[in-house]
Amino acid sequence: MAKKSDYFGLSYLVSVILAIIPVTSWLCGAITRLQEGKIVAFIIRLIGGFTVIWIVDLICMIFSKHILRLLNV
């Protein structure tokens, strides 16, 4: 069985594919933050999701198997 990753408990491979596509990365990242109850991180993800955050998110997903956590509060 594949190891679970950050996007909704999906497998690592599916999460990387979702992270590669900018629109799905932006949406999945925003929904994930909203599910975690991190409203400020959700707003930051909505505003800056298509820029540097997407690239850093992709790099983090590939190397550490977790999406970027800007705010851990």
C-alpha angles and dihedrals in degrees: 000000000000121000114255118246137193105281104085093313092297121150121277094252094051091046091052091050090050090048093052093059107072097213095049091043090053094047097042092046092050093046091047091054091047091051089051089054094242101139097172091050088047092054092046089050091051094049100040103023097111096051134053092334091065093052093046090045091053093049092047092048093051098045106029100022091232132095121245115277108205095174120029094183 
